[in-house]
Amino acid sequence: MNNLGPPDARDPGDPYPGGDEATALLSESFTAQTVTALRHLLTARVAAAGLTGDVAEDLVLAVHELVTNAVLHGGGRGRLDLFRRADLLICEVTDHGHERGGDLPVNLPATNTPGGRGLWLAHHLTGALTLTRRPDGLTATVTATLPTEPSGTTEQPEVATDRPPYP
């Protein structure tokens, strides 16, 4: 296993709030022909889970890089699994490549080197990338923290007007 960063900011020994229950949000196999459709589907599921803005775009781009790597270097196909665990979105991209040995290129290559930036970019965009080698391929995992909802308030925000308040 190659950990480029912790999967989240919690202490690994601490349990997740609400337990370790995970909710599956997306589970799709992919090939080179389905990469674009998968990216659109992932974008929709990430938004539906409550992740928006730059953080959502960064997660989708990071996962797209991992999917592309799986197609190019991992046997031409793979599987994407997106799930939610407490306030985390966790995305795993699994391939079936048979490359053995050697380190995975996670450092930024020289500017005159074509390609080789996918893993670096995925790590840079999410702040964490975990790579796990298995006998039948590789799993790359990235995470994003969902925004927390305001605690316990359902009041509408006050709006300034020039009208006197009603009794």
C-alpha positions in Angstrom: 0.0 0.0 0.0 1.2 3.5 -0.8 -0.4 6.2 1.3 0.2 9.7 0.0 -1.9 11.2 2.7 -4.4 10.3 5.3 -7.9 9.6 3.9 -9.2 12.3 6.1 -8.2 14.5 9.0 -9.3 12.1 11.7 -7.1 10.0 13.8 -7.1 6.6 12.1 -7.9 5.0 15.5 -11.0 7.1 16.0 -14.3 5.7 14.9 -16.3 7.6 12.3 -19.2 9.6 13.8 -22.3 7.4 13.5 -20.3 4.2 13.1 -18.7 2.7 10.1 -21.8 2.4 8.1 -21.4 3.3 4.5 -24.1 4.3 2.0 -23.4 3.3 -1.6 -24.0 6.2 -4.0 -22.6 4.8 -7.3 -21.1 1.5 -8.4 -20.2 1.3 -12.1 -17.9 -0.7 -14.3 -16.1 1.4 -17.0 -14.1 1.1 -20.2 -12.6 3.8 -22.5 -15.9 4.1 -24.2 -17.8 4.9 -21.0 -15.4 7.4 -19.3 -17.3 10.5 -20.3 -20.7 9.2 -19.3 -19.3 8.0 -16.0 -17.8 11.5 -15.3 -21.3 13.0 -15.9 -22.9 10.5 -13.6 -20.3 11.0 -10.9 -20.8 14.8 -11.1 -24.6 14.3 -10.5 -24.1 11.9 -7.6 -21.5 14.1 -5.9 -23.9 17.1 -6.2 -26.8 15.0 -4.9 -24.7 14.0 -1.9 -24.3 17.7 -1.0 -20.8 18.5 -2.3 -20.7 21.5 -4.5 -18.4 24.2 -5.8 -14.6 23.9 -6.2 -14.4 20.9 -3.8 -16.9 18.9 -5.9 -15.1 19.9 -9.1 -11.7 18.9 -7.7 -13.1 15.5 -6.6 -14.6 14.8 -10.0 -11.5 15.8 -11.8 -9.3 13.7 -9.5 -11.5 10.6 -10.0 -11.5 11.3 -13.8 -7.7 11.1 -13.7 -7.9 7.8 -11.8 -10.4 6.4 -14.2 -8.3 7.4 -17.2 -5.2 5.8 -15.5 -7.1 2.6 -15.0 -8.1 2.5 -18.7 -4.6 3.4 -19.9 -2.5 1.4 -17.5 -4.8 -0.9 -15.7 -6.1 -3.3 -18.2 -8.5 -1.1 -20.2 -11.4 -1.3 -17.7 -12.2 -0.9 -14.1 -14.8 -0.2 -11.5 -15.8 3.1 -9.7 -17.4 2.9 -6.3 -18.6 6.1 -4.6 -20.0 5.9 -1.1 -20.7 8.1 1.9 -19.5 7.4 5.4 -20.6 10.0 7.9 -19.4 13.3 6.5 -17.0 11.8 3.9 -17.5 11.0 0.3 -15.1 8.2 -0.6 -14.4 7.2 -4.1 -12.5 4.0 -5.1 -11.3 3.3 -8.6 -10.2 -0.3 -9.1 -8.5 -1.6 -12.1 -7.3 -5.1 -13.3 -3.8 -4.3 -14.5 -1.1 -6.8 -14.2 1.9 -4.4 -13.9 4.2 -5.8 -11.2 6.9 -4.2 -9.1 8.2 -0.7 -9.3 6.9 2.4 -7.6 3.9 4.2 -8.9 4.6 7.7 -10.3 3.2 10.0 -7.7 5.7 12.8 -8.1 5.3 15.6 -10.6 7.3 14.7 -13.7 9.6 17.1 -15.5 7.8 19.7 -17.6 9.3 18.1 -20.8 7.9 14.7 -19.9 4.5 13.9 -21.6 1.9 12.4 -19.3 2.6 10.9 -15.9 0.6 13.5 -13.9 -2.6 11.6 -13.1 -1.8 10.3 -9.7 0.0 13.5 -8.7 -3.0 15.5 -9.8 -5.5 13.3 -8.0 -3.5 13.7 -4.8 -3.1 17.4 -5.3 -6.8 18.0 -5.9 -8.1 16.0 -3.0 -5.2 16.3 -0.5 -5.2 12.5 0.0 -4.7 9.5 -2.3 -4.3 6.0 -1.1 -3.1 3.3 -3.5 -3.5 -0.3 -2.7 -1.9 -3.1 -4.8 -3.9 -6.3 -5.0 -3.0 -9.6 -6.8 -5.5 -8.6 -9.5 -4.8 -4.9 -9.9 -4.8 -1.6 -8.0 -7.3 0.4 -6.0 -6.9 4.2 -5.8 -9.0 5.9 -3.1 -9.7 9.6 -2.7 -12.0 11.4 -0.3 -13.8 14.7 0.2 -15.4 16.1 3.4 -19.0 17.1 3.0 -20.0 20.4 4.4 -21.7 20.3 7.8 -25.2 21.6 8.1 -25.9 24.3 10.7 -26.6 22.6 14.0 -30.1 22.7 15.4 -31.4 25.9 13.7 -34.2 26.0 11.3 -34.9 29.7 11.6 -34.9 31.8 8.5 -32.1 34.4 8.3 -33.2 37.9 9.2 -33.7 40.3 6.3 -33.2 44.0 6.9 -36.2 46.1 5.8 -37.4 49.6 6.4 -40.8 48.3 7.7 -41.5 48.3 11.4 -41.7 44.8 13.0 -45.1 43.2 13.4 -46.3 42.4 16.9 
